[in-house]
Amino acid sequence: MDPQKPPPPTPPEGCLTVAVRVPVRIVALVLVLPVRMAWDALAAGGRFLHRTVLRPLGRLLLLLAHALLVLPFVALWRRLLVPAGKALAWLGRVLVAVPLGWLYTYLLTPVGHALALLARGIGAGLAWLYARVLAPVGRGVGLLLAAAGAGVYAAVSWLVRYLLVVPARWLYERILAPAGRALAWLASVVVAALGAALYWTARVLLVLPALVLWRRLLVPAGRVLAVVAREIVDALGHAWRVAGRVSRAVGRVLATLFRWILVEPLRRVYRTVLTPAGHLVRDLVLRPAAEAARGVGRSVRQALATARDTVRQVRADLRRTLFGEPSRPASVGRREPGGRATRTLDSSTTALTKD
């Protein structure tokens, strides 16, 4: 909507609209307010129930369903059904497919070829019999039957034409057609007269009274009922909105009272009593207990390490006592002299300075 364009002017309201609006809105507000407050309370309770009960319960049920249904089914499928299916497939291939393939290849195929050759020979014999014997005989019999049928048809058609068709046409053209035209004209005149009489009778007895009733009674009553219905609908909407505001105000007041009566005292007790008591317990009891537990743990670990070293040493001594000292690998002489006797350019050990 263009902000510069002024809003269209509202049509003036009648006295009936103004007289109906105020009591209807008051009654609607009185009736709708308890319903709206109950609806808001149920909605708040439903949201709280959904957050605190239904959603965790749904997650728990989902985990239980996954643990009790999905995982056993997956394990059953992987551990039992898949190996059983592979075993059944192998048995079916070995016990059914291979024997059937062998039977088809070495037994049914040759038998089928032999039966096909036999059927081909029988078909050739029957074709020769049909072409040489049955077809000529059938053509001769057909020609005879066609000639006899043509003569009989010609005789019957001549008799039917001159004994039935010609007299029936004369009767229709000379007697029935004029009589039918006269009866149709008479029936049309009678129907038109009856229709006109029924039309004017229905118009005078039904249409004109119904039209007067519609114009003088039903249309004004409908307009009044439309105004009342529109005002009732508008009043219900207005009452619903007002009841929503009242319900929100009542909810805020109840929330404020709940916070002042229960939440604030509990928070002050938590801050002034429970928190210092918890800190005192932590500093005087829990931390010394934790330090003592850590010291005991270190002592136990040191004792276990000492015990492991002692057991290892005893095992090594027992091995040396029973089997003697283990043989050490012999030292291998290095090709290069060690110590001071290294090769230099002044010594005669090189190939260049050797005498």
C-alpha positions in Angstrom: 0.0 0.0 0.0 1.3 3.5 -1.0 2.0 5.5 2.2 1.2 8.8 0.5 -2.2 7.6 -0.6 -4.9 8.3 2.1 -6.9 5.4 3.4 -10.3 4.8 1.9 -13.1 6.4 3.9 -15.1 3.9 6.0 -18.8 3.9 5.3 -21.0 5.2 8.0 -22.5 2.6 10.4 -26.2 2.4 11.2 -27.8 2.6 14.5 -28.5 -1.1 14.5 -24.8 -1.9 14.2 -23.9 0.4 17.1 -26.7 -0.9 19.3 -25.7 -4.6 18.7 -21.9 -4.1 19.0 -21.4 -3.1 22.7 -23.6 -5.9 24.4 -22.3 -8.5 22.0 -18.7 -7.6 22.8 -19.3 -7.6 26.5 -21.0 -11.0 26.4 -18.3 -12.4 24.1 -15.5 -11.1 26.4 -17.2 -12.8 29.5 -17.5 -16.1 27.6 -14.1 -16.1 25.8 -11.9 -14.9 28.7 -12.0 -18.3 30.7 -11.5 -20.2 27.4 -8.5 -18.1 26.4 -6.9 -18.4 29.9 -7.5 -22.2 29.9 -6.0 -22.4 26.4 -2.9 -20.4 27.4 -2.4 -22.5 30.5 -2.7 -25.7 28.5 -0.3 -24.4 25.9 2.3 -23.4 28.5 1.9 -26.8 30.2 2.2 -28.6 26.9 5.4 -26.7 26.1 6.9 -27.5 29.5 5.8 -31.2 29.2 7.4 -31.4 25.7 10.7 -29.9 26.9 11.0 -31.8 30.1 9.3 -35.2 29.5 8.3 -36.0 25.9 11.6 -35.0 24.2 13.9 -36.9 26.6 11.5 -39.8 26.6 11.5 -39.9 22.8 15.3 -39.9 22.7 15.4 -42.7 25.3 12.8 -44.7 23.3 14.8 -44.1 20.1 18.0 -45.4 21.8 16.2 -48.4 23.2 14.6 -49.1 19.8 18.0 -48.9 18.1 19.6 -51.1 20.8 16.8 -53.7 21.0 15.7 -53.8 17.3 18.2 -52.4 14.9 21.4 -53.8 16.3 20.1 -57.4 16.8 18.6 -57.3 13.3 21.9 -56.1 11.9 23.8 -58.7 13.8 21.3 -61.4 12.7 21.6 -60.3 9.1 25.3 -60.2 9.1 26.1 -63.3 11.2 23.2 -65.6 10.2 21.1 -64.6 7.3 23.9 -63.6 4.9 26.0 -66.8 5.5 22.9 -69.0 5.4 21.8 -67.3 2.1 25.3 -67.9 0.6 25.2 -71.5 1.7 21.7 -72.0 0.2 22.7 -70.3 -3.0 25.8 -72.6 -3.3 23.6 -75.7 -2.5 21.0 -74.6 -5.1 23.6 -74.1 -7.7 25.3 -77.4 -7.0 22.2 -79.5 -6.4 19.7 -77.9 -8.8 21.2 -75.6 -11.4 24.1 -77.8 -12.5 22.0 -81.0 -12.8 19.2 -79.1 -14.6 21.7 -77.6 -17.0 23.2 -81.0 -17.7 19.8 -82.5 -18.2 18.8 -79.7 -20.6 22.0 -79.9 -22.5 22.5 -83.7 -22.9 18.9 -85.0 -22.7 16.1 -82.5 -23.4 17.9 -80.7 -26.3 18.5 -83.9 -28.4 14.9 -85.1 -27.7 13.5 -81.7 -28.6 15.5 -81.7 -31.9 14.2 -85.2 -32.7 10.6 -84.2 -32.0 11.0 -81.0 -34.1 12.2 -83.1 -37.0 9.2 -85.5 -36.6 6.7 -82.6 -36.4 8.3 -81.0 -39.4 7.8 -84.2 -41.4 4.2 -84.6 -40.3 3.5 -81.0 -41.1 4.9 -81.5 -44.6 2.6 -84.5 -45.2 -0.5 -82.7 -44.0 0.4 -79.7 -46.2 0.7 -82.0 -49.3 -2.7 -83.6 -48.4 -4.4 -80.2 -48.0 -2.9 -78.8 -51.2 -3.6 -81.8 -53.4 -6.8 -83.3 -52.0 -8.7 -81.1 -49.5 -8.4 -77.8 -51.2 -9.8 -78.9 -54.7 -12.7 -80.7 -53.0 -13.5 -77.7 -50.8 -13.5 -75.4 -53.9 -15.9 -77.6 -55.7 -18.3 -77.9 -52.8 -18.1 -74.1 -52.3 -19.0 -73.4 -55.9 -22.0 -75.7 -55.7 -23.2 -74.1 -52.4 -22.7 -70.6 -53.8 -24.8 -71.3 -56.9 -27.6 -72.9 -54.8 -27.5 -70.0 -52.3 -27.7 -67.4 -55.0 -30.9 -69.0 -56.5 -32.6 -69.3 -53.2 -31.7 -65.7 -52.2 -33.0 -64.3 -55.5 -36.4 -66.2 -55.0 -36.8 -65.2 -51.4 -35.9 -61.6 -52.0 -38.5 -61.3 -54.9 -41.2 -62.9 -52.7 -40.4 -60.6 -49.7 -40.3 -57.5 -52.0 -43.7 -58.0 -53.6 -45.5 -59.6 -50.6 -44.2 -57.4 -47.7 -42.3 -54.3 -48.7 -44.6 -52.9 -51.4 -47.8 -53.3 -49.3 -46.1 -51.9 -46.2 -44.8 -48.8 -48.1 -48.3 -48.1 -49.5 -49.8 -48.5 -46.0 -47.3 -46.1 -44.5 -47.5 -43.4 -47.2 -51.4 -43.5 -47.6 -52.6 -44.1 -44.1 -50.1 -44.0 -41.2 -48.2 -40.9 -42.2 -51.2 -38.5 -42.5 -52.7 -40.0 -39.3 -49.4 -39.4 -37.4 -49.1 -35.8 -38.6 -52.7 -35.1 -37.5 -52.1 -36.6 -34.0 -48.8 -34.7 -33.6 -50.5 -31.4 -34.4 -53.3 -32.1 -32.0 -50.9 -33.2 -29.3 -48.8 -30.0 -29.7 -51.9 -27.8 -29.5 -53.0 -29.6 -26.3 -49.5 -29.5 -24.7 -49.2 -25.8 -25.5 -52.5 -25.0 -23.9 -51.8 -27.1 -20.8 -48.3 -25.5 -20.5 -49.7 -22.0 -20.7 -52.3 -22.8 -18.1 -49.8 -24.4 -15.7 -47.3 -21.6 -16.2 -49.8 -18.9 -15.3 -51.2 -20.9 -12.5 -47.7 -21.5 -11.0 -46.8 -17.8 -11.6 -49.9 -16.5 -9.8 -50.0 -19.1 -7.0 -46.2 -19.7 -6.3 -43.8 -17.2 -8.0 -45.5 -13.9 -7.1 -46.1 -14.8 -3.4 -42.5 -16.2 -3.1 -41.2 -13.0 -4.7 -43.1 -10.8 -2.3 -42.0 -13.0 0.6 -38.4 -12.7 -0.5 -38.4 -9.0 -1.1 -40.5 -7.9 1.9 -39.4 -10.4 4.6 -36.4 -12.6 3.9 -34.1 -9.9 2.5 -34.5 -7.5 5.4 -34.3 -10.3 7.9 -31.1 -11.6 6.2 -29.6 -8.1 6.3 -30.3 -7.9 10.0 -28.9 -11.4 10.6 -25.8 -10.6 8.5 -25.2 -7.5 10.7 -25.7 -9.5 13.9 -23.4 -12.3 12.7 -20.7 -9.9 11.5 -20.8 -8.1 14.9 -20.7 -11.5 16.7 -17.6 -12.6 14.7 -15.9 -9.2 15.2 -16.8 -9.3 18.9 -15.4 -12.8 19.3 -12.1 -11.7 17.6 -11.9 -8.6 19.8 -12.7 -10.6 22.9 -10.1 -13.2 22.0 -7.4 -10.6 21.6 -8.4 -8.8 24.8 -8.5 -12.1 26.7 -5.1 -12.9 25.4 -3.8 -9.6 26.8 -5.5 -10.3 30.1 -4.2 -13.8 30.2 -0.6 -12.6 29.5 -1.0 -10.0 32.3 -2.2 -12.7 34.7 0.6 -15.0 33.7 3.2 -12.3 34.3 1.7 -11.5 37.7 1.7 -15.3 38.6 5.3 -15.6 37.3 6.3 -12.5 39.3 4.7 -14.0 42.5 6.3 -17.3 41.9 9.7 -15.7 41.4 9.3 -13.6 44.6 7.8 -16.3 46.7 9.9 -19.3 45.7 12.7 -18.6 43.2 14.3 -15.5 44.9 14.4 -17.1 48.4 15.9 -20.3 47.0 18.5 -18.3 45.0 19.4 -16.3 48.1 19.6 -19.4 50.2 21.8 -21.0 47.5 24.1 -17.9 47.3 24.3 -17.1 51.0 24.2 -20.6 52.6 24.8 -23.4 50.2 27.6 -21.9 48.1 29.8 -20.9 51.2 29.0 -24.3 52.8 30.1 -26.0 49.5 33.3 -24.0 49.3 34.0 -24.8 52.9 33.4 -28.5 52.3 35.6 -28.4 49.2 38.5 -26.6 50.9 38.4 -28.5 54.2 37.3 -32.0 53.1 37.3 -32.7 49.4 40.7 -31.1 48.5 42.6 -32.8 51.4 40.9 -36.1 50.6 41.9 -35.7 46.9 45.5 -34.9 47.9 45.6 -37.9 50.2 44.1 -40.1 47.4 46.7 -38.8 44.9 49.5 -39.5 47.5 48.2 -43.0 48.1 48.0 -43.6 44.3 51.6 -42.4 43.8 52.8 -44.7 46.7 50.9 -47.6 45.2 52.4 -47.0 41.8 55.9 -46.7 43.2 55.4 -50.0 45.2 54.1 -51.7 42.1 57.1 -50.4 40.0 59.5 -51.7 42.7 57.8 -55.0 42.8 58.0 -55.4 39.0 61.7 -54.5 39.0 62.3 -57.1 41.8 60.4 -59.8 40.0 62.3 -59.0 36.8 65.7 -59.2 38.6 64.7 -62.5 40.3 63.7 -64.0 37.0 67.0 -62.9 35.4 69.0 -64.4 38.3 67.0 -67.6 38.1 67.7 -67.8 34.3 71.4 -67.3 34.8 71.5 -69.9 37.6 69.7 -72.5 35.4 71.1 -71.9 32.0 74.3 -69.9 32.7 75.4 -66.6 31.2 74.1 -66.0 27.7 76.7 -66.2 24.9 78.0 -62.8 23.7 78.6 -62.3 20.0 82.3 -62.4 19.0 83.8 -59.0 18.1 84.6 -58.6 14.4 87.9 -56.9 13.5 87.4 -53.7 11.6 89.3 -53.1 8.4 90.5 -49.7 9.5 93.1 -49.6 12.3 91.9 -48.0 15.4 93.6 -45.5 17.7 96.9 -43.9 16.7 97.7 -46.4 13.9 95.6 -44.6 11.3 96.8 -44.1 7.7 98.6 -40.9 6.9 100.5 -39.6 4.0 103.8 -39.8 6.0 103.5 -43.6 6.7 104.7 -46.2 4.2 101.5 -48.1 4.3 100.0 -46.5 1.3 100.6 -47.6 -2.2 102.1 -44.2 -3.3 104.9 -44.1 -0.6 105.6 -47.8 -0.2 109.2 -48.8 -0.9 
